Every structure is written in structure tokens, then in C-alpha cells.
Amino acid sequence: MIKSPYQSLEDRFRRMDAVSGAMSMLHWDMSAMMPSGGASSRAEQLATLSSVHHSMITDPEISDLLDGAEADLHLNNWQQANVREMRRAWIHQAAIDADLVEALSRACSASETVWRTARPDNDFKAALPGLEEVLNLSRQVAEAKSEKLGVGLYDALLDQYEPDGRSCDIDVIFDDLATFLPDFLDDVLSQQAAGADRLPLQGPFPADTQRELGKTFMTALGFNFDHGRLDESAHPFCGGTYDDVRITTRYDEADFSSAMMGVLHETGHAMYDQGLPKEWRGQPVGSDRGMSIHESQSLLIEMQACRSPEFLDYAGPKMREAFTGAGTAWQTENLLRRTTHVEKGFIRVDADEVTYPAHVILRYQLEKAAIVGDLKMCDLPGAWNEGLNNILGITPPTDREGCLQDIHWYDGAWGYFPTYTLGAMTAAQLFAKAKHDKPEILGCIAKGDFSPLMSWLGEHVHSKGCLLNTRDLLKEATGEELNADHFKTHLKTRYLGS
């Protein structure tokens, strides 16, 4: 039986997905389990698999098969969308040669390995050579993709994480946020100062107890432990494959809230991965719809749902029981004050949702400047400190709390950062519509029942995969394109009561 061009492409992309899945698991192992002595061989493994994957998707026959599939009038809407996403993946990969792919993979592995030591040691000088090499190679990738996509250098990298995303659109959104946030933050801090104090929770909080509590909340959210697991790493993340989703967090025995919120955040990612359409596993159309949607799922769970009084009505007693807590400090009112406390801080992953956008805007500005050559990496610490002072009025005391805190640039993820705040805005819009459609959502969360919320997300987001582009997905789910007013309304309601 002679296969059609479309059928041939499905076979090829299914095999490519298997290679990508193997790479993802190797990355997870490198972050969570691998001994330090394995770094060199792991870099070689990942570089080889990157080269293999690149050679598969840039096979000369792929171009002709895509042309044939696009001319096939018998494809249904899912198949047509699959071809569209195949074409997108092919354009990105065919733009760069195999040597560059392999060199970037090796450079990222080496840079990330050094970063894991340099960060706790506050040693930016040690991380600098690897970072410069990763940036140099990433810029070469941007130049190659820019020509093929017909966009600027930064947008060529952004498109890898946010399909069809453009910095000109982000600039408008972020400029508006940068105008809104300072006065709003001042108002929030003033109102917070006039309110009741946060009562401290007495530790220590053993990591093993935190881990079991995290698993309890993961189970309530619907995470399937037959198809995933929770581990520990220097930087929390969600990885793995559709049927084996790996999430990680990091524990502080003096404060359990960071790890708990990290678990909730990563579980939001994981529920998206586990909820993608099973019938399209292994195909581009069956994957997630870009990072702003992915981040919306994690931030919807962590920020929108799980910093609410309803969630704490359910979770508070479980926290008290797990850590044998007693007294008014463990009551919902105080837990809520702690969970929604706003403070100008240095660390992005620990930031509250009011100051978090400022952290993202800073990184967005810096990485744009770096990609176009206006910022040298040797000047990054000073630029970072100056930028954070300009946007939040604080200066990191060390590089560990400044430009060393995030893994992204050291691991080659240039163009990723704006998706965090785009995701926060998308989360607010989706959660507002979900509550409108299913008014029982908050009452059910207060009982530890997330099924109404997760079923709505499953129907309107998870099950769609890449059938729709980001704009159409959000419009179909909520009735409108991305509207930052939902995010602002959420912030005003939660933090000012207006």
C-alpha cells in the first residue's frame, strides 16, 4: 500500500517525537538525578540526539511531502492543523545547519553544568564564558531563522516559544503594565501596611513532610501518578513526555510555602501535558499551544485558584495537620495574608503576582538588548542591578540574587521570558470565564474538588492541542482576544478590594 504524503509525514513526525521525548528525559535526569561526573557524557548524548532529530526533520523529502500534504483536499481540520504545525517545525529546523544545532546543544549542556555550581557560589565570572558562548550561538540561530521567517532577530527566537508572537505587540502590553504597576504597587503596599500583621509560622518544616503534602495537593488537582512523578532540582520545572510527566521543586525547611507553590505551579503545567488529546500524541498538533498558554495553566492554578481563600479553607487544615501547627497563625485569615503578601523582592520564582511582571519586563528588556548586540554579557550584572532598581527600587546584594538566579539564558532559552506575564494575563482571562460558566468552581475548590475547573480547562484548552493558534484558542474559550483588563481587574479585586 502506497502511503499518501500526509501519512508519510505522520510516520516521520511520530519517530521525531520519540527522539524529542528521549532528549526531554535526559534533560530531566541531568537536572534531578545525574551525578556531577556524568555531565560530559550527557552533553555528548544530547548533542548527538539533537543532530539526529535535526537530520530527520531536514531530510530533503520532507519539503516535498509537506507540499503534497498541503495540496491534499481530503484532510480533516485536525490533519490540516497538523500539517500547519509540521511546516512551522520544519521552517525552524531547516533554517539552521546541523553543525550549529550540535554546537548549541553542547554549549547549553556545558553552560548549565557550570551554572549549577556558579549560582550557589555567587560566581558570575565562572558562568560568564559559557553564557557568552550560548548567546553567540543563539544569535547565530536567530540570524538564520530571522531570514526564513521574515522577522527580526528577537522575534525569530520568540517564535520558538510563542508561535506568531511578536515583540511589537508585547511592547504595547508591557509598556501599559509598566505604567500601571508603580502607582498600583504603592497603593497595595500602603493598604497592606495599614492592615493586620502576618503572623509567623513556626518551623522547621521537614522536606519529606513538604513532599507528601505536595503530593496530596497534586492528587486533588487530578495529577495521575501512574503517568508522572515529583522530584527535586535546583530550579523547579516540568518536563518529560505526555505519558511520563516529570515535575520538580526545591525545599526550604524554614519556609514550606515556596516549595508548595512551586509544586502547584508545576502541576498546572503537568495537568496540561496529561490532558493533551491522546489520539494526537506524537504529532505536532497534539502538543501544547506555545508557552503563554502553558504558563497560563500553571499560573491559573498557582495564582488564580490556589492563592484564594477558598483554596486555603481546604488546604489550611491539611497544612496544620502535616506540620502539627496550632494557634491563630494557622487560621485561614493569616494564611491568606501570607499567601497574598506583596513585597519588593529579588527572586522571580518567589515573587508575588503584583511584582512578578516587573521581573519579567526586566528580563525581556535585557534579552532583547543582548540578542541585537546592545548588551554584552560581561555587563549583565550591572545592567540587571540598574534595571531592577529602576523598575522596583531595589538592588540585589549579590549576583546569586540577580543575574545568576534563572537557568534560562545559561541553558539557551532566549526569547522565553515574556511568556510568563502573557501567561499570567491569559490565566486571569480564562479563570474569569471558567467561573462565569461554572459558578460552582470556587465552592468546590473550598472542598478540595478541582474537577469543575479542570473539566472546563480540559474542554476549552487542554484537549485542543495545537488545533487553533493562540489568538483563536483564547477567543474561542473566552469570547475575546487577550485583554489585559482581566488581569488588572483581578489584581485590583484581590489586593485593593475594588
Order of alpha helices (4+ residues) and beta strands (2+ residues): alpha-alpha-alpha-alpha-alpha-alpha-alpha-alpha-alpha-beta-beta-beta-alpha-alpha-alpha-alpha-alpha-alpha-alpha-alpha-alpha-alpha-alpha
